[in-house]
Amino acid sequence: MNIFGKTVILIIDDHGSVLEWLKRRIGIFWPPEIPVKTSAVLCAWADEAIEAIKEYKPDILLLNYTFRGDEKKTGRDVARWIDQNYRLPIRVAAHADRSEEDLRQLFRGTECVKYFICGDSIKDFIEDCTRKEKADGD
């Protein structure tokens, strides 16, 4: 949800070091003229990720695929929940230490996941998001 004119970014992962790395990368690449609120939430289960999405109401979501505490549900289940229940505009990027091709396969069949972040491709994702933000703001 765009709070006080700020874009809300939510990063979900089950490893703190990944959360911090992604948050730092957003801080580096996000243009300073576009207000943003970035939150990184540690989630060991898919249901925790869904609760975080409900609470933060993000405009942009960076979602991991696996949850170490959850053997039955994955990021794909979270994306399916978004497809069926989340009514606010959202850009969802799947992130993992896998190839883009693997991520596309893992999230196949979901509608909300349009971006795949592998390695340092977060810069391209941010540039795409902020290009849209700047166009919307003009």
C-alpha positions in Angstrom: 0.0 0.0 0.0 1.4 3.4 -0.9 1.8 4.9 2.6 2.3 8.6 2.8 3.3 8.7 -0.8 6.0 6.0 -0.3 6.2 2.8 -2.3 6.1 -0.2 0.1 8.6 -3.0 -0.6 8.4 -6.2 1.3 11.2 -8.8 1.2 10.4 -12.3 2.4 13.0 -15.0 3.0 13.9 -17.6 5.5 17.6 -16.5 5.8 18.5 -13.3 7.5 21.6 -12.8 5.5 19.6 -12.9 2.2 17.1 -10.4 3.6 19.9 -8.0 4.6 21.7 -8.4 1.2 18.5 -7.7 -0.8 17.6 -4.8 1.5 21.1 -3.3 1.0 20.8 -3.8 -2.8 17.5 -2.0 -2.9 19.1 0.9 -0.9 21.9 1.1 -3.4 19.8 1.0 -6.6 16.5 2.6 -5.6 16.5 6.3 -6.8 16.6 8.7 -3.9 13.9 10.9 -5.5 11.3 8.2 -5.2 10.1 7.7 -1.6 10.3 4.1 -0.5 9.7 2.0 2.7 11.5 -1.3 2.6 10.8 -4.0 5.1 12.6 -7.4 5.3 10.7 -10.1 7.1 12.1 -13.5 8.2 9.5 -16.2 7.4 10.2 -19.9 8.0 6.7 -21.0 6.8 4.6 -20.0 3.8 1.7 -19.1 6.2 4.0 -16.5 7.9 4.7 -15.0 4.5 1.0 -14.7 3.8 0.4 -13.0 7.1 3.3 -10.6 6.4 1.8 -9.7 3.1 -1.6 -9.0 4.8 0.1 -6.8 7.4 2.4 -4.8 5.2 0.2 -4.6 2.0 3.2 -4.1 -0.3 3.3 -2.5 -3.7 6.4 -4.6 -4.5 7.2 -8.1 -3.1 10.4 -10.1 -3.3 9.4 -13.7 -2.5 11.7 -16.7 -2.0 10.7 -20.2 -3.1 11.5 -22.4 -0.1 10.8 -22.1 3.6 13.0 -24.1 5.9 10.2 -24.7 8.4 7.6 -25.7 5.8 8.0 -29.0 4.0 4.5 -28.8 2.4 4.1 -25.2 1.1 6.5 -23.1 -1.0 6.6 -19.6 -2.4 4.5 -20.9 -5.3 1.7 -21.5 -2.7 2.1 -18.0 -1.5 1.9 -16.7 -5.1 -1.2 -18.7 -5.7 -2.7 -17.1 -2.5 -1.8 -13.7 -3.9 -3.5 -14.6 -7.2 -6.7 -15.6 -5.5 -6.9 -13.1 -2.6 -4.7 -10.0 -2.9 -6.7 -7.2 -4.5 -4.2 -4.4 -4.4 -1.8 -3.7 -7.3 1.4 -5.6 -6.7 4.6 -6.4 -8.5 6.0 -9.8 -7.4 9.6 -11.0 -8.0 10.7 -14.5 -7.1 14.3 -14.6 -5.8 16.6 -17.5 -5.2 20.1 -18.8 -5.7 18.8 -20.8 -8.7 18.8 -20.0 -12.4 16.0 -17.9 -13.9 14.9 -20.9 -15.9 14.5 -22.9 -12.6 12.6 -20.1 -11.0 10.3 -19.8 -14.0 9.5 -23.5 -13.7 9.0 -23.4 -9.9 6.5 -20.5 -10.2 4.8 -21.8 -13.4 1.1 -21.4 -13.3 1.1 -18.3 -11.1 -0.1 -15.0 -12.4 1.4 -12.5 -10.0 5.1 -13.6 -10.4 6.3 -11.7 -13.4 10.0 -11.1 -12.4 12.8 -13.5 -11.5 15.8 -12.2 -9.5 18.9 -14.3 -9.8 22.3 -13.1 -8.7 22.5 -9.3 -9.1 19.6 -8.9 -11.5 17.8 -7.0 -8.7 19.2 -3.8 -10.3 17.2 -4.5 -13.5 14.1 -5.3 -11.5 14.4 -2.0 -9.5 15.1 0.0 -12.7 11.9 -1.5 -14.2 9.9 -0.7 -11.1 11.1 2.8 -10.8 10.7 3.5 -14.5 7.0 2.7 -13.9 6.9 4.8 -10.7 8.4 7.8 -12.5 5.8 7.4 -15.3 3.0 7.1 -12.9 4.2 10.2 -11.0 4.3 12.4 -14.1 
